[in-house]
């Protein structure tokens, strides 16, 4: 089972920086999971107990706005990693996520990976080096969108 | 003084009357107008160059060429411009109806030099109205398709309703262009990407070592796009951006469009990123 997960994870670039032993360690916590179009993967405020490597399909991250429903704030596609709230307390999802189309993923048990990080600092450091750029890139993307770059002065209320 | 210089001076200093022969509404605030000359035509424009368009009695603005004339067509000297109504002059130009006359000076500035991408993959990244100035690049590449490798077009817009040329985007995709479209704010029913356009770059299929990139959009968007392209391995010297400042004279006389050592109406708007990048990060510029 783990061998199948290892080959599927190794086929994507995201964990390419892990050495074979670290990849095996990670994949011990991995399970293939599929989702149907429209299926909710997790809801805002829920337990952030895992993360996913997207093999095929895409995911919509959303936020619930009273009176407006679930508003999509970003989409993630094949090769991307979904979820980093499992890394830090309080381990709660900040946003929701649902499959936009048929989705194939490898889901990783967050607590098991955290325990492995604690037990093996080299593994933990390697994982942080992989996840920190994801967090930084999403923060930068959010900042860019806050600038509302394509708006006219009138649209953003500037004189 | 040579008399042969006179037409160039007229074209660069005195607006020539052009008639609006067609007007297509692209989005709520953007139109594409086609212009035909009433008197002698101006010299041919190259992709990336701009014209100074005059709304008589109101003012003059720089607008890039957004279409490539068919050289075999007797309308070859027609000009196509896509413009967004954001100020007094562009609002007046936006409102012009077919048959109206506007003034045109040009062509001004540097071109995208599409020819230099022959034999390479072509990566075009556009944000918002920035799709208009790179549209002629795509026209030129598709006209000589066999001479180029992979063609990637990545487009970002504020909302789906703000996307320019939606019909053409579909046609380009059907003709083999690798198309990625993303919006900042999706509308109901939008099934495409949501997010910023640089986020599309890691997934695009092109060989960074053998590619030329053409990038146009808001300056901050171009900076982050360039960063993502360089992270993929594209050399900054093969990455071109289109910069804007306050173009006035169009020929480097008045200095209003100065960006450090560059006068963008003459040395731009298209500039190699290797040259532009240090200038784009200086607060005083």
Interface residues (C-beta under 8 A of the other chain):
Chain A: X58 X60 X72 X73 X74 X75 X77 X78 X79 X100 X137 X140 X141 X144 X145 X147 X148 X149 X150 X151 X152 X153 X154 X155
Chain B: X29 X84 X86 X127 X128 X129 X156 X157 X158 X162 X182 X184 X186 X190 X191 X192 X193 X194 X195 X196 X198 X199 X202 X203 X217 X218 X220 X221 X224
